[in-house]
């Protein structure tokens, strides 16, 4: 059903001062198009301070036919912005007890607000100079230029401000106000019919345009469409971060709100946000006040028989950020508590498994491990297992659509790696359309910014899993701070909740020996990393015993022999029994009896290749800490680039973490080496710090003082010393020289082959 609206009634929802010039023109065009008169447009336009007598009638005659005329629908849309609800969207039913009344985001004032009176001070209680001084001290630094206006000109039926003054600082004005104790004597007497104005942002002393504003510190909130008492109440209930609250001497209060923007672009965005929140809460703001060089009412003067006075200072929230956080937290989407008895008979089912016995759909998993463990490859193997519905490290995966967020590899390398892993696993790429790759190398943003971008791109894709590799590229805050990392990990919850997809990511181990640590304590940074996910899989390298390594080399020899036999001796398999095929000696004897000299040379090449490949393999164990499932038996595997292979021999089970013991001599040598490396790093970083700002030479004693060592020790370290038996020990001198620092006769110079150049080699 269509409705024919009375557009004059709809105009009551539209304030002309809230519209741009073009929107104001659109209203006039629409009124003429729908058969209304110029007088209707003119009468409505008078609410705007920009109104000029006769302009509506002159403009009306120019509204001629158009191929795309502005219709009454435009006025309906503008009215909706002002709170009009069309009948088709407002069935007007009686509210029941169980009905839920939803609250628009950003709404704080719930419709019931108690007016707060603004009482004009008596002549005896009013201190104009003190008010203006307080205003200046609150808004400005003493060295900042202040713009103000006391002179006016006749503008048809009103008095309008001139450009005024901008060549005096707040400090100068305050000094003279306190000296003469007379506002007029300092700034000039104003026309009491008009009052006086002041610009609330500091200027550069060269003019009063937006370009002359030196700090986008404040914005003006003014509304004259509701009573003064209601304005005062809403401003305070909204907790606006108001620096100064001034009565204008007319129909409005001027709230100087802390915006604290870094530039004009940010200022505009924040003012739009501020005005939008005010509008939603019943405070229709005059949108002409958006520019940062805007004039506001000056306290301490009279206007048309009323005082322009300072109502309050520094009310509401302390800063813009605090206020914005508070506004956005008011209308949270947190669920209400539920009583267990209400759901006891109807408990929702558990999410199905994505990885059998490890991870459910919509949950979080972290893979941690040291460098060279192949964590990224493990995640690519998982992508393939989910896409194809196969197993991952022996664990069955549910088939689904997966998004791999690549933060580390370049585009081509990432695609090649996927293909290499597919080929090495021997899996046919039947469902590669189940894998999407988001290549963000060099384009990564912090996780709190990445999460909403990811959600927006993924919300229509029905992903089963989101894999982020690696997270160090997007970490926000201090990795070792529990509260900051808790906020960081909350972004993964957002992804899981919004997309109903599992979120899987990897992180590196902390430095040092991990053998004696629990799996949950090996990940670098705060323990939040290990305790936040629903599943933690930790990879740690095993020290392969010589006997196992020799056994693996024997298997590699057999594989090399079998390659040669398959190439040169067709049908050899029927001649060799199963037991003989497990013996390197028996296989060697059989092959040498069947192959010629050149063929034997080829066999030796095959054997060397297999042994080299075997010796490059590293052994790993995966341990799991699970929230939803019992702990599984640790998984042993080889990292045989470019894939991981399960150890099917069972030989890894006897290898215990930390079993290999170092001799005392080796431990001491390792400790001394680590200590020397730390000392060298200390020297290099301190020298880099000292050789700044054109410094060409420093004394070794200055270096000693900076790092807290004795001058004698530093001198020995820089020049070298004789050790036991008179053998020369260069200590750190050679290493420092390689880095471009030369020690000579108590002085240190930096040569051209500086550390920065060395780093680039």
Residue pairs with C-beta under 8 A, 6 or more apart in sequence:
1 88
3 86
3 87
3 88
5 72
5 75
5 76
7 30
7 31
7 34
7 36
7 72
7 75
8 36
8 40
8 44
10 75
10 76
10 78
10 79
10 84
11 27
11 40
11 44
11 75
11 79
13 78
13 79
13 80
13 82
13 83
13 84
14 27
14 44
14 75
14 78
14 79
14 81
14 82
15 47
15 48
15 82
15 225
15 284
16 24
16 27
16 44
16 45
16 47
16 48
16 50
16 51
17 47
17 48
17 49
17 50
17 286
17 287
17 288
18 82
18 279
18 284
18 285
18 286
18 287
19 27
19 78
19 287
20 287
23 78
24 45
24 48
25 59
26 70
26 74
27 41
27 44
27 74
27 75
27 78
28 38
28 41
28 56
28 59
28 60
28 63
29 63
29 69
29 70
30 70
30 71
30 72
30 73
30 74
30 75
31 37
31 40
31 41
31 75
32 38
32 41
32 60
32 63
33 63
33 69
33 70
33 71
33 72
34 71
34 72
38 56
38 57
38 60
41 56
41 60
42 56
42 57
45 51
45 55
45 56
47 225
49 286
49 288
50 288
52 156
53 156
53 157
76 84
76 86
80 86
82 284
95 101
103 110
103 331
104 280
104 331
105 331
106 276
106 277
106 280
106 281
106 327
106 328
106 330
106 331
107 280
107 281
107 330
107 331
108 237
108 238
108 239
108 277
108 281
108 327
108 330
109 234
109 237
109 238
109 281
109 282
111 282
113 230
113 233
113 234
113 237
113 282
114 233
115 227
115 229
115 230
115 232
115 233
116 229
116 232
116 233
116 236
117 229
117 232
118 228
118 229
118 232
118 247
118 253
118 311
120 247
120 306
120 307
120 309
121 307
121 309
126 307
126 309
128 183
128 299
128 300
128 301
129 177
129 178
129 181
129 182
129 183
129 300
131 299
131 300
131 309
131 310
132 177
132 183
132 298
132 299
132 300
133 174
133 177
133 178
134 310
134 313
135 198
135 244
135 246
135 298
135 299
135 300
135 310
135 313
136 146
136 170
136 173
136 174
137 170
137 174
138 243
138 244
138 313
138 314
139 170
139 200
139 217
139 218
139 243
139 244
139 256
140 146
140 170
140 202
141 170
141 202
142 169
142 170
142 171
142 174
143 169
143 170
143 171
144 169
144 170
144 202
144 203
144 214
144 215
145 166
145 167
145 168
145 169
145 170
145 202
145 203
145 204
145 205
145 214
146 166
146 168
146 169
146 170
146 173
146 198
146 199
146 202
146 203
147 164
147 165
147 166
147 198
147 199
147 203
147 208
147 293
147 295
148 164
148 165
148 187
148 196
148 197
148 198
148 199
148 298
149 161
149 162
149 163
149 164
149 165
149 196
149 197
149 198
149 295
150 164
150 187
150 188
150 189
150 190
150 191
150 196
150 301
151 161
151 162
151 164
151 188
151 190
151 191
152 159
152 160
152 161
152 162
152 191
152 194
153 159
153 160
153 162
159 191
159 193
159 194
161 194
161 197
161 295
163 208
164 197
164 208
164 295
165 187
166 199
166 203
166 205
166 206
166 207
166 208
166 212
167 205
170 202
173 186
173 187
176 185
176 186
177 183
177 186
180 186
183 300
183 301
184 190
187 196
190 196
190 301
192 301
192 302
192 303
192 304
192 305
193 303
193 304
194 303
194 304
195 248
195 249
195 297
195 298
195 301
195 302
195 303
195 304
195 308
196 297
196 298
196 301
196 303
196 308
197 295
197 296
197 297
197 298
198 295
198 296
198 297
198 298
199 208
199 293
199 294
199 295
199 296
200 217
200 218
200 220
200 244
200 256
200 294
200 296
201 213
201 214
201 215
201 216
201 217
201 218
201 292
201 293
202 213
202 214
202 215
202 217
203 212
203 213
203 214
203 293
204 212
204 213
204 214
205 212
206 212
208 293
209 293
210 264
210 291
210 292
210 293
212 293
213 292
213 293
216 259
216 260
216 261
216 262
216 263
216 264
216 266
216 267
216 292
217 258
217 259
217 260
217 261
218 243
218 256
218 257
218 258
218 259
218 292
219 256
219 257
219 259
219 267
219 270
219 271
219 274
219 289
219 290
219 292
220 254
220 255
220 256
220 257
220 289
220 294
220 296
221 235
221 240
221 254
221 255
221 257
221 274
221 275
221 278
221 283
221 285
221 289
222 248
222 252
222 253
222 254
222 255
222 285
222 286
222 289
222 296
223 231
223 252
223 253
223 278
223 283
223 284
223 285
223 286
224 250
224 251
224 252
224 286
225 284
226 234
226 282
226 283
226 284
228 247
228 251
228 252
228 253
230 282
231 252
231 253
231 283
232 245
232 253
232 311
234 278
234 281
234 282
234 283
235 242
235 245
235 253
235 255
235 283
235 316
236 315
236 316
237 281
238 277
238 278
238 281
238 283
238 316
239 316
239 317
239 323
239 326
240 255
240 257
240 274
240 315
240 316
240 317
240 323
241 257
241 258
241 316
241 317
241 318
241 319
241 320
241 322
241 323
242 255
242 256
242 257
242 258
242 312
242 313
242 314
242 315
242 316
243 256
243 257
243 258
243 313
243 314
244 255
244 256
244 299
244 310
244 312
244 313
245 253
245 254
245 255
245 256
245 310
245 311
245 312
245 313
245 315
246 253
246 254
246 256
246 296
246 297
246 298
246 299
246 308
246 309
246 310
246 311
247 253
247 254
247 297
247 306
247 307
247 308
247 309
247 311
248 254
248 297
248 303
248 308
249 297
249 302
249 303
249 304
249 306
249 307
249 308
250 303
250 304
250 306
252 286
253 311
254 296
254 297
256 296
257 274
258 319
258 320
258 323
259 267
259 270
259 271
259 274
259 320
260 319
260 320
260 321
261 267
261 269
261 270
264 292
267 292
268 290
270 320
271 290
272 290
273 324
275 285
275 287
275 290
277 327
278 284
278 285
279 285
288 294
289 296
297 303
297 308
298 308
299 308
299 309
299 310
300 308
300 309
300 310
301 307
301 308
302 308
316 323
317 323
317 326
350 360
350 628
351 360
351 361
351 362
351 363
352 360
352 361
352 398
353 359
353 360
353 361
353 398
354 360
354 361
354 363
354 386
354 397
354 398
354 400
354 464
354 465
354 502
355 365
355 382
355 392
355 395
355 396
355 397
355 398
355 535
356 395
356 396
356 397
357 395
357 629
357 630
357 632
358 365
358 395
358 535
358 537
358 624
358 626
358 629
358 632
359 365
359 502
359 504
359 534
359 535
359 628
360 502
360 534
360 628
361 398
361 400
361 464
361 500
361 501
361 502
362 496
362 500
362 501
362 502
363 496
363 502
363 503
363 533
363 534
363 535
363 628
364 492
364 493
364 496
364 502
364 503
364 504
364 532
364 533
364 534
364 535
365 502
365 503
365 504
365 505
365 533
365 534
365 535
365 536
365 537
366 504
366 505
366 506
366 507
366 523
366 529
366 530
366 532
366 533
366 535
366 536
366 537
367 375
367 378
367 379
367 504
367 505
367 506
367 507
367 537
367 538
367 539
368 375
368 506
368 507
368 508
368 509
368 519
368 522
368 523
368 529
368 530
368 536
368 537
368 538
368 539
369 375
369 506
369 508
369 509
369 538
369 539
369 540
369 620
370 508
370 509
370 514
370 539
370 540
370 541
371 508
372 618
372 639
373 539
373 541
373 620
373 639
374 539
374 639
374 641
374 644
375 469
375 470
375 506
375 508
375 539
376 408
376 409
376 417
376 469
376 470
376 506
377 417
377 421
377 639
377 641
377 642
377 643
377 644
378 393
378 506
378 539
378 644
379 404
379 467
379 469
379 504
379 506
380 404
380 417
380 418
380 421
381 392
381 393
381 421
381 425
381 643
381 644
382 392
382 397
382 465
382 467
382 504
383 402
383 404
383 418
383 435
383 465
383 467
384 390
384 418
384 421
384 422
384 425
384 427
384 435
385 391
385 392
385 397
386 392
386 397
386 398
386 399
386 400
386 402
386 434
386 464
386 465
387 399
387 400
387 401
387 402
387 431
387 432
387 434
387 435
388 399
388 427
388 430
388 431
388 434
389 397
389 398
389 399
389 431
390 396
390 397
390 427
391 397
393 622
393 635
393 637
393 644
393 646
394 635
394 646
398 464
399 431
399 434
399 464
400 434
400 463
400 464
400 465
401 434
401 436
401 461
401 462
401 463
401 464
402 434
402 435
402 436
402 463
402 464
402 465
402 466
402 467
403 436
403 437
403 438
403 454
403 458
403 461
403 463
403 465
403 466
403 467
403 501
404 435
404 436
404 437
404 438
404 467
404 469
405 438
405 440
405 454
405 466
405 467
405 468
405 469
406 414
406 437
406 438
406 439
406 440
406 441
406 469
407 440
407 441
407 444
407 468
407 469
407 470
407 473
407 474
408 441
408 469
408 470
408 473
409 417
409 439
409 441
410 441
411 439
411 441
414 437
414 439
415 437
417 642
418 435
418 437
420 642
421 642
421 643
422 429
424 642
424 643
425 643
436 461
436 463
438 454
438 457
444 450
444 473
444 474
445 453
445 474
446 474
446 475
446 476
447 471
447 474
447 475
447 476
447 488
447 491
448 476
448 487
448 488
448 491
450 474
450 491
451 491
451 492
451 494
451 495
452 494
454 466
454 495
455 494
455 495
455 498
455 499
458 466
458 499
458 501
459 498
459 499
463 499
463 501
464 501
464 502
465 501
465 502
465 503
465 504
466 495
466 499
466 501
466 502
466 503
466 504
467 504
467 505
468 474
468 503
468 504
468 505
469 505
469 506
470 505
470 506
470 507
470 508
471 505
471 506
471 507
472 507
472 508
475 488
476 484
476 487
476 488
477 484
477 485
477 487
477 488
478 484
478 485
479 485
479 524
479 525
479 526
480 525
480 526
481 526
482 526
482 527
482 528
484 526
485 525
485 526
485 528
485 529
486 528
486 532
489 528
489 529
489 532
492 503
492 505
492 532
492 533
495 501
495 503
496 502
496 503
507 523
507 524
507 525
507 529
508 523
508 524
509 522
509 523
509 524
510 522
510 523
510 524
510 525
511 524
513 658
514 522
514 540
515 540
515 657
515 658
516 657
516 658
519 530
519 536
519 538
519 540
519 623
519 624
519 625
520 527
520 530
520 531
520 536
520 538
520 625
521 527
521 530
522 530
522 538
522 540
523 529
523 530
523 536
523 538
530 536
530 625
533 627
534 626
534 627
534 628
535 624
535 625
535 626
535 627
535 628
535 629
536 624
536 625
536 626
537 622
537 623
537 624
538 622
538 623
538 624
538 625
539 620
539 621
539 622
540 620
540 621
540 623
540 657
541 618
541 619
541 620
542 619
542 620
542 621
542 636
542 652
542 655
542 657
543 619
543 655
543 659
543 660
544 552
544 619
544 655
545 655
548 651
548 655
549 615
551 651
552 614
552 617
553 611
553 614
553 615
554 584
555 614
556 607
556 610
556 611
556 613
556 614
557 584
557 587
557 588
557 607
557 610
557 611
558 581
558 582
558 583
558 584
558 587
559 606
559 610
560 603
560 604
560 606
560 607
560 608
560 609
560 610
560 611
561 584
561 587
561 588
561 591
561 603
561 606
561 607
562 581
562 587
563 603
563 606
563 610
564 591
564 595
564 599
564 600
564 602
564 603
564 606
565 572
565 591
565 594
565 595
566 572
567 602
568 594
568 595
568 599
568 602
569 594
569 595
572 590
572 594
575 590
576 586
576 587
576 590
579 586
580 586
580 587
580 590
581 587
591 600
591 603
592 600
595 603
613 640
616 640
616 641
617 638
617 639
617 640
618 638
618 639
619 636
619 637
619 638
619 639
619 647
619 652
619 655
620 636
620 637
620 638
620 639
620 644
621 634
621 635
621 636
621 637
621 652
621 655
621 657
622 634
622 635
622 636
622 637
623 634
624 631
624 632
624 634
625 631
626 632
635 646
636 646
636 647
636 652
636 653
637 644
637 645
637 646
637 647
638 644
638 645
638 647
662 670
676 732
679 717
679 732
680 732
680 735
680 736
682 707
683 703
683 707
683 717
683 732
683 736
684 736
684 739
684 741
684 755
686 703
686 706
686 707
687 703
687 736
687 741
687 748
687 750
688 755
689 706
690 698
690 702
690 703
690 706
691 698
691 750
696 749
696 750
697 747
697 748
697 749
698 747
698 748
699 746
699 747
699 748
700 711
700 714
700 715
700 718
700 743
700 746
700 747
700 748
701 711
701 714
701 746
703 714
703 748
704 710
704 711
704 713
704 714
707 714
709 717
715 746
716 731
717 731
717 732
717 733
718 732
718 733
718 736
718 743
718 748
719 733
719 743
720 728
720 729
720 730
720 731
720 733
721 728
721 729
721 731
722 728
722 729
723 729
733 743
736 743
738 758
739 754
739 755
739 758
740 750
740 751
740 752
740 753
740 754
740 755
740 757
740 758
741 748
741 749
741 750
741 751
741 755
742 748
742 749
742 750
742 751
